[in-house]
Amino acid sequence: MFLGWYDPDKKRPATEKLAEAVERYAEKFGSEPEICLTSAADAAELAGKTEIPVRAVTFISRHTYYVGVEDAPESGELALAA
């Protein structure tokens, strides 16, 4: 499950925006997120500056952060991958 966070303010660093997204996720779901999905540009800005892993994906636009926990694959999906 992921929480989407959009903050287009160019004056604020990506680390600050991600910290707010992580805080909101913890408030809403009662646990810490395990990963952040974001645009390649934002991932580059965050590289080496965060406590959670950051992954760049092409389907997320700039200044948008998805923080959360990736679902485990279904048992049928594992059989197909093997």
C-alpha positions in Angstrom: 0.0 0.0 0.0 1.3 3.4 -0.9 0.6 7.0 0.0 1.0 9.5 -2.8 2.5 12.9 -2.0 2.8 15.8 -4.4 4.7 19.0 -3.6 5.6 21.2 -6.5 7.4 23.9 -4.4 10.7 24.3 -6.2 12.2 26.2 -3.2 12.0 23.2 -0.9 14.5 20.3 -1.2 13.3 16.8 -2.1 14.6 15.5 1.2 12.2 17.8 3.1 9.2 16.8 0.9 10.0 13.1 1.3 10.3 13.5 5.1 6.8 15.0 5.2 5.5 12.1 3.1 7.0 9.6 5.4 5.6 11.3 8.5 2.1 11.4 7.0 2.3 7.7 6.0 3.3 6.8 9.6 0.4 8.9 11.0 -2.1 7.4 8.6 -1.1 3.7 8.6 0.7 3.4 12.0 4.0 2.1 10.5 7.0 3.3 8.6 7.1 3.0 4.8 9.7 0.7 3.4 10.3 2.4 0.0 9.8 5.5 -2.0 8.9 5.5 -5.7 9.5 8.8 -7.5 10.7 10.3 -10.8 14.2 9.9 -12.0 15.0 13.6 -11.4 13.8 13.4 -7.8 15.5 10.1 -7.2 18.8 11.6 -8.4 18.3 14.5 -6.0 17.6 12.1 -3.1 20.4 9.7 -3.8 22.3 8.9 -0.7 20.3 11.3 1.4 17.5 9.2 2.8 17.0 6.4 5.3 14.5 4.5 3.1 15.4 3.2 -0.4 14.3 5.4 -3.3 13.5 3.9 -6.7 13.1 5.9 -9.9 10.2 4.9 -12.1 9.0 6.3 -15.4 5.3 6.5 -14.6 5.6 9.0 -11.7 5.9 12.7 -12.6 8.3 15.2 -11.1 7.7 16.4 -7.4 5.6 13.3 -6.7 6.5 10.7 -4.1 4.8 7.4 -3.4 5.9 6.0 0.0 4.8 2.7 1.3 5.2 -1.1 1.3 5.2 -3.2 -1.8 2.8 -6.1 -1.7 4.3 -9.5 -1.7 3.7 -11.4 -4.9 0.8 -13.9 -5.0 1.8 -17.5 -4.7 0.7 -18.0 -8.3 3.0 -15.2 -9.4 6.0 -17.0 -7.9 5.2 -20.2 -9.7 5.1 -18.3 -13.0 8.4 -16.6 -12.4 10.2 -19.8 -11.6 
